[in-house]
Amino acid sequence: LSLFSNSSKPWDTKYSNRIPYEKIATNNIGYTLYKNLFKFLNNHGAVLTGIGVQSHNISLGNYITNINNNKLLFTTDSLFSPSKNKLRCNYFQAPLLISIKPLLLRKPRFQVQLGTSFSFRVKSILITKEVEAREWSKNKTKRDFMLNQYYFNYHVNIIFKNIGVFSQFSTSSIFSDNANDYLFSTGVVISLSLIHISE
């Protein structure tokens, strides 16, 4: 689940709806390979880093995406009724997390992860699918769509055994033509040995 906000504060959910996205159909899927830099607190704490890939899928419903005078604009047309209309943004991500296992057991299974990450955009594409003359038509448009080349996030993850919840908050707007399009993502995180997969 991914939500836009006019503030970087996670508790402030107000949004001007400049990006007319569909909340339920908008998501963030990714995977990250982590490595322990070092441990502390008798192995109950660790500093982690790694490299990963994330894909933000912003569902735009029946809105047409345009760029005019370096400004991202959205319009509607009664003839435009796609079955799929998503702006897909792919990023490389480099995290730095502190992992704490607060229950001082011999085999601790519960951990809390706090930290930050750097996201670098590698591709952005608008995918639309609609019926034209009783035939399906699928279009892919590649451009930057006024997305920032990079931005920073902060993270809060809670994991028990190999499954948990993650939350990710951008510290700045993800679009370059507006300073108030912050992105908040939350969902399930699955940990498989050295690999963390979130969706």
CORQUIDA-V861021 format. One record per pair of residues at least 12 apart in sequence whose ideal C-beta (glycine too) atoms are under 8 Angstrom apart, sorted by the first residue. I is the first residue (numbers start at 1). J is the second residue. If there is no record, write none. Layout:
BEGIN
<<I | J> <I | J>>
END
This chain:
BEGIN
<<1 | 23> <1 | 24> <1 | 26> <1 | 27> <1 | 28> <1 | 185> <1 | 186> <1 | 187> <2 | 26> <2 | 27> <2 | 28> <2 | 56> <2 | 58> <2 | 183> <2 | 184> <2 | 185> <3 | 15> <3 | 23> <3 | 26> <3 | 183> <3 | 184> <3 | 185> <4 | 19> <4 | 21> <4 | 181> <4 | 182> <4 | 183> <4 | 184> <5 | 182> <5 | 183> <5 | 184> <6 | 180> <6 | 181> <6 | 182> <7 | 180> <7 | 182> <8 | 169> <8 | 170> <8 | 171> <8 | 172> <8 | 182> <10 | 167> <10 | 169> <10 | 184> <16 | 180> <18 | 178> <18 | 180> <18 | 181> <19 | 58> <19 | 60> <19 | 72> <19 | 74> <19 | 175> <19 | 181> <20 | 60> <20 | 61> <20 | 63> <20 | 74> <21 | 58> <21 | 59> <21 | 60> <21 | 61> <22 | 59> <22 | 60> <22 | 61> <25 | 57> <25 | 59> <25 | 86> <26 | 56> <26 | 57> <26 | 58> <26 | 59> <27 | 56> <27 | 57> <27 | 185> <27 | 187> <27 | 199> <28 | 54> <28 | 55> <28 | 56> <28 | 57> <28 | 168> <28 | 185> <28 | 187> <28 | 198> <28 | 199> <29 | 54> <29 | 55> <29 | 57> <29 | 198> <29 | 199> <30 | 52> <30 | 53> <30 | 54> <30 | 55> <30 | 93> <30 | 197> <30 | 198> <30 | 199> <31 | 52> <31 | 53> <31 | 195> <31 | 196> <31 | 197> <31 | 198> <32 | 50> <32 | 51> <32 | 52> <32 | 53> <32 | 93> <32 | 95> <32 | 195> <32 | 196> <32 | 197> <32 | 198> <33 | 50> <33 | 51> <33 | 52> <33 | 194> <33 | 195> <33 | 196> <34 | 48> <34 | 49> <34 | 50> <34 | 95> <34 | 97> <34 | 194> <34 | 195> <34 | 196> <35 | 48> <35 | 49> <35 | 50> <35 | 194> <36 | 48> <37 | 49> <41 | 100> <44 | 100> <44 | 101> <44 | 102> <44 | 104> <44 | 108> <45 | 98> <45 | 99> <45 | 100> <45 | 101> <46 | 98> <46 | 99> <47 | 96> <47 | 97> <47 | 98> <47 | 99> <48 | 95> <48 | 96> <48 | 97> <48 | 98> <48 | 99> <48 | 113> <48 | 115> <49 | 94> <49 | 95> <49 | 96> <49 | 97> <50 | 94> <50 | 95> <51 | 92> <51 | 93> <51 | 94> <52 | 92> <52 | 93> <52 | 94> <52 | 95> <52 | 196> <53 | 90> <53 | 91> <53 | 92> <53 | 93> <54 | 90> <54 | 91> <54 | 93> <54 | 119> <55 | 88> <55 | 89> <55 | 90> <55 | 91> <56 | 88> <56 | 89> <56 | 90> <56 | 91> <56 | 174> <56 | 183> <56 | 185> <57 | 86> <57 | 87> <57 | 88> <58 | 86> <58 | 87> <58 | 88> <58 | 89> <59 | 85> <59 | 86> <60 | 74> <60 | 85> <60 | 86> <60 | 87> <61 | 85> <62 | 76> <62 | 80> <62 | 81> <62 | 82> <62 | 85> <63 | 75> <63 | 76> <63 | 85> <64 | 76> <64 | 77> <64 | 80> <65 | 87> <65 | 126> <65 | 145> <67 | 143> <67 | 145> <67 | 146> <70 | 146> <70 | 177> <71 | 146> <71 | 177> <72 | 145> <72 | 146> <72 | 175> <72 | 177> <72 | 178> <80 | 130> <81 | 130> <82 | 128> <82 | 129> <82 | 130> <83 | 129> <83 | 130> <83 | 131> <84 | 127> <84 | 128> <84 | 129> <84 | 130> <84 | 138> <85 | 126> <85 | 127> <85 | 128> <85 | 129> <86 | 126> <86 | 127> <87 | 124> <87 | 125> <87 | 126> <87 | 127> <87 | 145> <88 | 123> <88 | 124> <88 | 125> <88 | 126> <88 | 127> <89 | 121> <89 | 123> <89 | 124> <89 | 145> <89 | 147> <89 | 174> <90 | 121> <90 | 122> <90 | 123> <90 | 124> <91 | 119> <91 | 120> <91 | 121> <91 | 122> <92 | 119> <92 | 120> <92 | 122> <93 | 117> <93 | 118> <93 | 119> <93 | 120> <93 | 153> <94 | 117> <94 | 118> <94 | 120> <95 | 115> <95 | 116> <95 | 117> <95 | 155> <96 | 115> <96 | 116> <96 | 117> <97 | 113> <97 | 114> <97 | 115> <97 | 155> <97 | 157> <98 | 113> <98 | 114> <98 | 115> <99 | 111> <99 | 112> <99 | 113> <100 | 112> <100 | 113> <100 | 114> <109 | 160> <109 | 161> <110 | 159> <110 | 160> <111 | 158> <111 | 159> <112 | 156> <112 | 157> <112 | 158> <112 | 159> <113 | 155> <113 | 156> <113 | 157> <113 | 158> <113 | 159> <114 | 154> <114 | 155> <114 | 156> <114 | 157> <115 | 154> <115 | 155> <116 | 152> <116 | 153> <116 | 154> <116 | 155> <117 | 152> <117 | 153> <117 | 154> <117 | 155> <117 | 168> <118 | 150> <118 | 152> <118 | 153> <119 | 150> <119 | 151> <119 | 152> <119 | 153> <119 | 170> <120 | 149> <120 | 150> <121 | 144> <121 | 147> <121 | 148> <121 | 149> <121 | 150> <123 | 142> <124 | 142> <124 | 143> <124 | 144> <124 | 145> <124 | 147> <125 | 140> <125 | 141> <125 | 142> <126 | 139> <126 | 140> <126 | 141> <126 | 143> <126 | 145> <127 | 139> <127 | 140> <128 | 141> <146 | 175> <146 | 176> <146 | 177> <147 | 174> <147 | 175> <147 | 176> <148 | 172> <148 | 173> <148 | 174> <148 | 175> <148 | 176> <151 | 170> <151 | 171> <151 | 172> <151 | 173> <151 | 174> <152 | 170> <152 | 171> <152 | 172> <153 | 168> <153 | 169> <153 | 170> <153 | 171> <154 | 168> <154 | 169> <154 | 171> <155 | 167> <155 | 168> <155 | 169> <157 | 189> <159 | 189> <159 | 191> <162 | 190> <162 | 191> <162 | 192> <163 | 188> <163 | 189> <163 | 190> <163 | 191> <164 | 188> <164 | 189> <164 | 191> <165 | 186> <165 | 187> <165 | 188> <165 | 189> <166 | 185> <166 | 186> <166 | 187> <166 | 188> <166 | 189> <166 | 198> <167 | 184> <167 | 185> <167 | 186> <168 | 184> <168 | 185> <168 | 186> <169 | 182> <169 | 183> <169 | 184> <170 | 182> <170 | 183> <170 | 184> <187 | 199>>
END
